[in-house]
Amino acid sequence: MKNWYVINTKPKKEFQVEKLFTEGGIEIYNPKYMDENKIKAFFPGYGFVYFDFPAQYQLVKYTRGVKRVVGSREAPTTIPEEVIREIKSREIDGLIELYKYGEEPEVGDEIEVMEGPLKGLRGMFKKELTAKERVIILLNYVTYQGQLIIEKEKLKKVLK
């Protein structure tokens, strides 16, 4: 019977293993996210494979780049379909959306810049631009009031 299972890959081989399983017709889910303009594995060294145990076990276990199938000596540990769906629900355009600094700010929220030369400045989230990449914030700093365009991931919503 087919189920989802976790595989442990050799270091930095998640994408190679994903390609081999895809080419071999075995479903694999390797969650990814963007970090500094580079796509990375969300779970480094691991992936989820949907296969028939025990019929396809040897094939999965001995695929190049696979270190082991996670589980006990008797059988691999099954992963509920809901877990895979929950992880996939956090994806936008095939990448897991991360909120480094807690809750995602929305228009009108007070925010604080958390990275870069303006770190520590506070302002109001004014407008979102192009595909969640950049936002316009209205900065209130001493007597200066201005606008700044910055990456959304560098902001933190200030909780009241």
C-alpha positions as a Markdown table, in Angstrom:
| # | Residue | x | y | z |
|---|---|---|---|---|
| 1 | Met | 0.0 | 0.0 | 0.0 |
| 2 | Lys | 1.3 | 3.5 | -0.9 |
| 3 | Asn | 2.1 | 5.9 | 1.8 |
| 4 | Trp | 4.3 | 8.9 | 2.5 |
| 5 | Tyr | 7.7 | 8.1 | 4.1 |
| 6 | Val | 10.7 | 10.2 | 5.1 |
| 7 | Ile | 14.0 | 9.6 | 3.4 |
| 8 | Asn | 17.3 | 10.9 | 4.8 |
| 9 | Thr | 19.6 | 12.0 | 1.9 |
| 10 | Lys | 23.3 | 12.3 | 1.8 |
| 11 | Pro | 24.5 | 15.9 | 2.5 |
| 12 | Lys | 23.4 | 18.4 | -0.1 |
| 13 | Lys | 21.8 | 15.7 | -2.3 |
| 14 | Glu | 18.2 | 16.6 | -1.9 |
| 15 | Phe | 17.8 | 18.0 | -5.4 |
| 16 | Gln | 19.7 | 15.2 | -7.0 |
| 17 | Val | 17.5 | 12.6 | -5.3 |
| 18 | Glu | 14.4 | 14.5 | -6.2 |
| 19 | Lys | 15.4 | 14.5 | -9.9 |
| 20 | Leu | 16.1 | 10.7 | -9.8 |
| 21 | Phe | 12.8 | 9.8 | -8.2 |
| 22 | Thr | 10.9 | 12.1 | -10.5 |
| 23 | Glu | 12.6 | 10.6 | -13.6 |
| 24 | Gly | 11.8 | 7.1 | -12.2 |
| 25 | Gly | 8.1 | 7.9 | -11.7 |
| 26 | Ile | 8.1 | 7.9 | -7.9 |
| 27 | Glu | 6.4 | 10.8 | -6.3 |
| 28 | Ile | 8.7 | 12.9 | -4.1 |
| 29 | Tyr | 8.0 | 16.1 | -2.1 |
| 30 | Asn | 11.1 | 18.2 | -1.4 |
| 31 | Pro | 9.8 | 21.4 | 0.2 |
| 32 | Lys | 11.9 | 24.5 | -0.8 |
| 33 | Tyr | 12.3 | 28.1 | 0.2 |
| 34 | Met | 14.2 | 31.1 | -1.0 |
| 35 | Asp | 17.1 | 32.4 | 1.0 |
| 36 | Glu | 19.3 | 35.2 | -0.3 |
| 37 | Asn | 18.0 | 34.6 | -3.9 |
| 38 | Lys | 18.9 | 31.0 | -3.7 |
| 39 | Ile | 16.5 | 28.1 | -3.5 |
| 40 | Lys | 17.2 | 25.8 | -0.6 |
| 41 | Ala | 15.8 | 22.6 | 0.9 |
| 42 | Phe | 13.4 | 23.4 | 3.7 |
| 43 | Phe | 14.4 | 20.2 | 5.5 |
| 44 | Pro | 18.1 | 19.8 | 4.6 |
| 45 | Gly | 19.0 | 16.2 | 4.2 |
| 46 | Tyr | 15.4 | 15.0 | 4.1 |
| 47 | Gly | 12.5 | 14.5 | 1.7 |
| 48 | Phe | 9.1 | 12.8 | 1.5 |
| 49 | Val | 8.6 | 9.9 | -0.8 |
| 50 | Tyr | 5.2 | 8.4 | -1.8 |
| 51 | Phe | 5.8 | 4.7 | -2.5 |
| 52 | Asp | 4.4 | 1.2 | -1.9 |
| 53 | Phe | 6.0 | -0.6 | 1.1 |
| 54 | Pro | 7.3 | -3.3 | 0.8 |
| 55 | Ala | 7.2 | -3.6 | -3.0 |
| 56 | Gln | 9.2 | -0.4 | -3.8 |
| 57 | Tyr | 11.3 | -0.3 | -0.6 |
| 58 | Gln | 14.5 | -1.6 | -2.1 |
| 59 | Leu | 14.2 | 0.7 | -5.0 |
| 60 | Val | 13.8 | 3.7 | -2.8 |
| 61 | Lys | 16.4 | 2.6 | -0.2 |
| 62 | Tyr | 19.1 | 2.1 | -2.8 |
| 63 | Thr | 18.5 | 5.1 | -5.0 |
| 64 | Arg | 21.7 | 7.1 | -5.5 |
| 65 | Gly | 21.9 | 9.9 | -2.9 |
| 66 | Val | 19.6 | 8.2 | -0.3 |
| 67 | Lys | 21.2 | 7.5 | 3.0 |
| 68 | Arg | 18.3 | 5.7 | 4.6 |
| 69 | Val | 14.5 | 5.4 | 4.8 |
| 70 | Val | 13.5 | 6.7 | 8.3 |
| 71 | Gly | 11.8 | 4.1 | 10.5 |
| 72 | Ser | 12.5 | 1.0 | 12.5 |
| 73 | Arg | 14.0 | -2.3 | 11.4 |
| 74 | Glu | 10.5 | -3.7 | 10.8 |
| 75 | Ala | 9.2 | -0.9 | 8.6 |
| 76 | Pro | 9.6 | 2.8 | 7.6 |
| 77 | Thr | 7.5 | 5.3 | 9.5 |
| 78 | Thr | 4.5 | 6.5 | 7.6 |
| 79 | Ile | 3.7 | 10.2 | 7.4 |
| 80 | Pro | 0.0 | 11.2 | 7.4 |
| 81 | Glu | -1.2 | 12.8 | 4.2 |
| 82 | Glu | -2.4 | 15.8 | 6.3 |
| 83 | Val | 1.2 | 16.6 | 7.2 |
| 84 | Ile | 2.2 | 16.8 | 3.6 |
| 85 | Arg | -0.9 | 18.9 | 2.8 |
| 86 | Glu | -0.2 | 21.3 | 5.7 |
| 87 | Ile | 3.4 | 21.8 | 4.5 |
| 88 | Lys | 2.3 | 22.4 | 0.9 |
| 89 | Ser | -0.4 | 24.9 | 2.1 |
| 90 | Arg | 2.5 | 27.2 | 3.2 |
| 91 | Glu | 3.8 | 27.4 | -0.4 |
| 92 | Ile | 3.5 | 30.3 | -2.7 |
| 93 | Asp | 4.7 | 29.6 | -6.3 |
| 94 | Gly | 6.3 | 26.3 | -5.2 |
| 95 | Leu | 8.3 | 27.8 | -2.3 |
| 96 | Ile | 7.5 | 27.8 | 1.4 |
| 97 | Glu | 6.8 | 31.3 | 2.6 |
| 98 | Leu | 8.7 | 32.2 | 5.7 |
| 99 | Tyr | 7.9 | 35.0 | 8.1 |
| 100 | Lys | 11.2 | 35.4 | 9.9 |
| 101 | Tyr | 10.0 | 38.0 | 12.4 |
| 102 | Gly | 6.6 | 36.6 | 13.4 |
| 103 | Glu | 3.2 | 37.6 | 12.0 |
| 104 | Glu | 3.1 | 39.0 | 8.5 |
| 105 | Pro | 2.4 | 42.8 | 8.5 |
| 106 | Glu | -0.6 | 44.2 | 6.6 |
| 107 | Val | -1.4 | 47.6 | 5.3 |
| 108 | Gly | -1.8 | 50.0 | 8.2 |
| 109 | Asp | 0.2 | 48.0 | 10.7 |
| 110 | Glu | 3.0 | 49.6 | 12.7 |
| 111 | Ile | 6.3 | 47.9 | 11.7 |
| 112 | Glu | 10.0 | 47.9 | 12.6 |
| 113 | Val | 12.9 | 47.5 | 10.2 |
| 114 | Met | 14.8 | 44.4 | 11.4 |
| 115 | Glu | 17.7 | 44.3 | 9.0 |
| 116 | Gly | 20.0 | 46.6 | 7.0 |
| 117 | Pro | 21.2 | 50.1 | 7.7 |
| 118 | Leu | 17.8 | 51.3 | 8.8 |
| 119 | Lys | 17.4 | 48.6 | 11.4 |
| 120 | Gly | 15.4 | 49.8 | 14.4 |
| 121 | Leu | 13.4 | 52.4 | 12.6 |
| 122 | Arg | 9.6 | 52.2 | 13.0 |
| 123 | Gly | 6.9 | 53.2 | 10.6 |
| 124 | Met | 3.6 | 52.3 | 9.1 |
| 125 | Phe | 3.1 | 49.6 | 6.5 |
| 126 | Lys | 1.6 | 51.7 | 3.6 |
| 127 | Lys | 1.5 | 49.6 | 0.5 |
| 128 | Glu | 2.7 | 46.2 | -0.9 |
| 129 | Leu | 4.4 | 46.1 | -4.3 |
| 130 | Thr | 5.2 | 43.3 | -6.8 |
| 131 | Ala | 4.4 | 39.7 | -5.6 |
| 132 | Lys | 5.2 | 40.1 | -1.9 |
| 133 | Glu | 8.8 | 41.1 | -2.5 |
| 134 | Arg | 8.8 | 44.8 | -1.6 |
| 135 | Val | 6.6 | 47.1 | 0.4 |
| 136 | Ile | 6.4 | 50.8 | 0.9 |
| 137 | Ile | 6.5 | 52.0 | 4.5 |
| 138 | Leu | 6.0 | 55.5 | 5.9 |
| 139 | Leu | 8.8 | 56.2 | 8.3 |
| 140 | Asn | 8.4 | 58.5 | 11.2 |
| 141 | Tyr | 11.8 | 59.4 | 12.6 |
| 142 | Val | 12.3 | 62.3 | 14.9 |
| 143 | Thr | 11.0 | 65.2 | 12.7 |
| 144 | Tyr | 11.7 | 63.5 | 9.4 |
| 145 | Gln | 8.9 | 61.8 | 7.6 |
| 146 | Gly | 9.6 | 59.9 | 4.4 |
| 147 | Gln | 8.9 | 56.7 | 2.5 |
| 148 | Leu | 11.1 | 53.7 | 2.0 |
| 149 | Ile | 10.8 | 50.7 | -0.3 |
| 150 | Ile | 12.2 | 47.6 | 1.4 |
| 151 | Glu | 11.9 | 43.8 | 1.2 |
| 152 | Lys | 9.0 | 42.6 | 3.3 |
| 153 | Glu | 11.1 | 39.9 | 4.9 |
| 154 | Lys | 13.1 | 42.5 | 6.7 |
| 155 | Leu | 10.1 | 43.9 | 8.6 |
| 156 | Lys | 8.5 | 42.9 | 11.9 |
| 157 | Lys | 5.0 | 43.8 | 12.8 |
| 158 | Val | 4.9 | 45.6 | 16.1 |
| 159 | Leu | 2.4 | 44.0 | 18.4 |
| 160 | Lys | 0.5 | 46.4 | 20.6 |
